[in-house]
Amino acid sequence: MSVAITLDFVLRQGDFTLELRERVDARVVALFGPSGSGKTSVLEAIAGLRTPDRGVIRIGPRILYSSEDRVHVPPHERNVGYVPQDLALFPHMNVRRNILYGVGSSQDDGQATTLDQILSLLELHPLLNRQVGDLSGGERQRVAMARALSTSPLLLVLDEPLTGLDQGLRARVLPYLERIRDELSTPMVYVSHDASEVRALADWVVELDGGRAIRSGPELG
Amino acid sequence: MTGVVLEIAWRTVSMAVLATLVMLPPGIALAWVLARRRFPGRALLETLVSLPLVMPPVATGLMLIWLFGRRGPVGGLLARLGTDVLFTWRAIVIAMAVMGLPLLVRAARAGFEQVDRRYEEIAATLGASPIRVFLTISLPLAKRGVLAGALLGFSRALGEFGATIMVAGALPSTRTIAVAIYSYTETGQDAAAAIMLAVSASIAFGALFLSNRIAAS
């Protein structure tokens, strides 16, 4: 299921200015570009961890930020699932408690089935009682994705989910992302600097350089 | 003699425990605010909290006398409610808590500063309110600093002398170990003073040993 995403905002941080004017309708939007091009800042603005200077951020019908209407939904009320590049699995909780952390916070009756579906999809049942420190790189990725999906988010944002994994692991984790896209129908905004990943997953690509979109379209240029 | 020693030791330890419980809520709140928030007056607050650490304890005691005396702003209010503070066990607890607070705040603040903000941010994106983030992420991850701080504050409370003798005196009913050592020595009861010294050293050793173990774990 595609969703209308509006990322039309200006965000300044020191000398760097991020300026986007995107309105896209897609299932998976890839933000593609070299490091330092502002990709992570876009994700953090969507998740509410950074506040733009002005503009609008809208996912489907929900306005998350609008300087004109003085709307700034705080991160804990946005329901945007965020998988940061460093994953940030809670070190004092085991896998189960990490994944269930967000479940208590929202009131969705259909959650129990969804959660079980997520665990099956990401093949996490055997890992539930493990300590976070004992997981391999690919396992940590899947736990972070399950945790972000557990609240049935409006949108899943992922920061270079395959970076840091070796070729073999990439090939194993990529299908999980395709399953999230196809079976859970959770829309995604996905940051990558790897063209092959982008081709495999995205149906819309925004290419960033120096804080601006230099290309935006259904195919990687 | 043994009876008196035990009574004084028990009073000192129980008052220090109580003082630690009293300083924990404001201490943790102050530590978190100083570690995580930027606001006008922050430097002033930081200095105020540390003041008892550098001021002569007797001077802190005098300030407490003004505050908690029957004509003081807080003491007057309590007197009207029928509660006296000065020269009672309450004065001991207050003096110990005020003197221990800076040490608790310092250690706990370092604990909060070491918590990666990332975890707090991600918890928020998972729908956790700021208070839930604090209780389930920040506080458990800063646990070691908070515990070490509580033990430091407790140790400080155990040894408190200057402020305590100002607000609680050296009455038989308010004497702590430190105050007892002072008055025994003053009155030439050297054997009694030596026993109190041994008791004091063993309790302080235990508390510091535990504190270092926690900090190193």
Interface residues (C-beta under 8 A of the other chain):
Chain A: A47 G48 L49 P74 P75 H76 E77 R78 N79 V80 G81 Y82 P84 D86 A88 F90 P91 H92 Y101 G102 S105 S106 R147 A148 S150 T151
Chain B: D116 R118 Y119 E121 I122 A123 A124 T125 L126 G127 A128 S129 P130 R132 V133 T136 I137 P140 L141
